[in-house]
Amino acid sequence: MASIPRKVSLILGVLIVLGALASPSLAQERKSLIKEIQQKGELRVGYATADPHSIKDSATGQWKGIAVDIMEEWAKELGVKHVAVDTSWETMIAGLQAGKYDVAAAINHRPGRALVVTFSTPYMYDKGTFAVNRAKVNAKNFEELDKRGIKVAVMMGTAEDKSLTRVAKNLEILRLPDQNEMRIAVQSGRAQGLFDDISGNAKFAQENKTVRLIIPDTPILLEGIAYAIRQGYPYDDLQALNIMVDDFINTGKLKASQAKFGVVDAQQFTR
């Protein structure tokens, strides 16, 4: 019997090795976020204050909001307990990468962030708007607001912070740690306005008649609001999360959650 040529023999050897590596019995079992969550029996989700997406009840210490509702639904689908983990917008991504939680909630799609985390399908969109004190600000648009002597609060380390910093030429930016402090700053006169998500600002204006909204004609910020997971997991895990988000939207649960947490038409507060 003729011997197998050396070149063919080498190719066959490589194919055998590759086949062995691909074999489930020999290859290390691939990572799976879903399996990790189910093995722990917990879906740990990182939340920072962003009304109406994630709000911590000061009386009970419990988190609530649209983003929380979606994650509670996903925990039921996975058959595990939903565990809320307190974080801040400055440390949200770092905490996710460090494994402090499995999912980061209500986080804006940004190109730079997409280099270090994997995003889900957006469930809503963030359009940056200004909430200003009616008695102290006559401006009707961003160009009129961007003047010396005007101080605008923003949550430090957020998409709003980066977007406003990029376009503001004259106004002073007051960086604060959370949404509650921004609102207090406007109500107390420490700042003449704040820059935040349109949904949260509409709710703020509805509850405070002294507040008027300015919605820039040319968006300063327009980004999807979604969830993020650590990189390196298979597409199957991301698809499971995406389908959960799509289902929440398509079955009317999102609209019900928006109504529950006071999402209203922002245009009515621009006058």
N, C-alpha and C positions, 0 to 999 in steps of 0.2 A: 504494500500500500504506500502510495507516495506521501512524503512528509508535507505538513502544512507550511507554506512559505512563512518566513520570520515576520514579515509585515502584517500578514493576516492574523498570525498568532497573537501579536501584540494588540491588534484591534479587538480580537475576541476577549483577550484578558481584560482590557479596559471596560468592555461592555458587561462582562461578568461582575466586575467590581461595582460599576454604577448600578447594576440591577440589585446587588446585595445591599447597597446603601439605600436604595429606594424601597426596599422591602420593609414593611411595618415591623416584622419580627426582629430585624437587625438595626434599623434606624431608630434613633431616639424619637420618642413621641413628640410631635410638634406642639408648640405653645398654643394655648387656647384661653382667651379671656373668659369665655362662657364657662369652660370647665373649672377655671380657677374660682370664679364667683360661686358656682354651684358646690364646689368642694368646701368652700368656707361657709356656705349657707348665708352669705351676706352680699348685697350689692352696695358697696360703699361709694357715696357720691359727694364730691366736694362742692359746697355752696358758699357764695359770697353775696352780700346784699345787693339786689337789683330788682326793685319793685317794677312790674308785677311778676317777674320770673322766679325770684327766690327771696323770700322775706322771713326773717326770724321773729317769731312772736315773743315779745319781751316778757309777757306774763308766763307763758308755758315753756319757752325755750325751744319750741318746735319750729321746724322750717315748713313753709307753705309757699305756694305760688305755682305758676304754669309749669315751670321746669320740674318742680317737685312732683306735680301730678303725673307727668309723663314717666318719670323714673319709678314712682310707686306702681304704675301700671306694668312697667317692664319687670320689676321685681316679682310681681305676681306671675307673669308669664314664665319667668325663670324658676319659680318655686322657691324663692329665697326671701330673706328679710331686707327691707330697705333701710339703710343706715346713713343718716346725714352726717357729714363731717364739716365742721366750721373751717373756713379758710378766708383769704382776702384776695382781692384782684391782683395785688402785687405778687402774691405767692401761689396763685392758682395753678399755673403750669409747672412750677418747680415742685409743688406738692404732688401733682399727678405723676411726674417723672420719678419722684422718690418713692412712689407706691403707697402714699398715704391714703389714697382712694383709687377706685377703679375707673371712675368717670368724672370729668370736670363738667359742671353744668352751666348752661346759659352763657356760653363763651362765644365771642364773635370770631367769625372766619377772618383771618388775616394772612397774607402771603408768608410773612415771617414766622408766624405761629405754625403754619402748615409744614414748615421744615423740621419741626421738633415734635409735633403731635399729629394724630390722625383725627380728622373731623367727621362727624355724622352729617346727614342731611339736615339743613336748617328747618326749624319748626316755625320760626317767625323771622322778621327782618328788623334790624336796628337802623332807624334814621335819626341822626343826631339833630336835636332841637334845643333852643334856648328857652328857659323859663325865667322871666324877669319880673321884678317888682314894678307893678303898674305906676306907683307913685313916684318912682325914681328913674324910670327909663322910658323915654318917648320913642326910641328907635323902633322901626317897623321891619327892618331887615338887618342882615349881618354887617353890611357895609356901614350902616349908621351906628351899629353897636360897637364896632371895632374902633373905639376912640380912647384917647388917654383919659384917665380918671374913672374908667369903667373897670370893675373887678368882677370876673366870672369864675365861679367855682367849678371844679371838675374832679372826678375820682381819680386819684393818682394811679398810674400804671395801667389804665384801661385803654380801650380803643378810642374812647372819647378824648382822653388826655392826649394821645399821640396825634389824633386828627386835628384837634383845636390848636395844639402847639404848632402844627405845620402851617396853618393859615392865618393865625392871629398876628397882626403887625403892631397894634397899638394898645389893645386892652391888656389888663393885668390878669394872669391866670393864678387862681388860688387853688392849690392842690390839697385835697382833703381825703381822709382814708375811706370814707363810705358815703353812701347816698343820704343817710339820715343827717350827717353833718353838713352836707351841701345844702339840704333844704332848710336846716336851721340857720345856716349862714345867710340865706336869702331872706328868711323871715325876720331875722334880727338886724338886718342891715349891714352885716359884715361884708356881704357881696351883693351887687346889684342884680345878679342873675347866676344861673348855672347851666351847664351844657350836659345833656343826658339823652337817653333813649326816648323816642317819641311816645311810647306807650306809658312809661313811668311818668313823664312830664305831663301828659294829658290827665292822668289820675291826680297828680299833684295840683294841677290847675283847677280841676273839678272840686277838689277839697279846700282850695284856698282862693277866694275871689280876688285877692290882691295880686294874684299871679296871672301874667299873660304870656302866651307862647310866641316865639319867633321861629318859623320853619324856613330855613334858607332855600331860596329858589334853586341855587346850585348846591346839591348836597355836599356837606362837609364830611359826612360819614353816612355810608349806606352799606351795611354788611349783614350777612346771615347770622342768626343766633342759633347755636347748635350745641352739641356735646362733643367732648374730646376724649380720646383714649390714648394710651401709650402706643408708640410705634412698635412694629415688630410682630403684631398679631395677624393671623390670616384674614383674608377678605370675608370669610364666613362669619366671623364675629362682628365685623362692621356691618355686614348686610343684615344681620339679626337686629342690630340697633336701628339701622335705617328703616327697616320695615315696621318696627315698633313706632317710630316717629311718624311715618306715612299713615299707619293705621289710626293713630291718635288724631291726625288731621282729617283724614277721609271719613271717619265715622262720626264727626261732629263733636268729639270730645274736646278738641282744641277750642272751638267756639264757646262751649259750655264753660271751660276753664277760664277763658278770657273774660266772660261775663261775670264769673264768680269773683275774679280778682280786679274788677273795675276797669277793664280796657274800654276806652271810649274814643269817639271821633275827636282827634286833636284840633281839627280846623276850627271848631266852634270856640276855641279859647284864644284864637289869634286876634280877635277884635277888641 
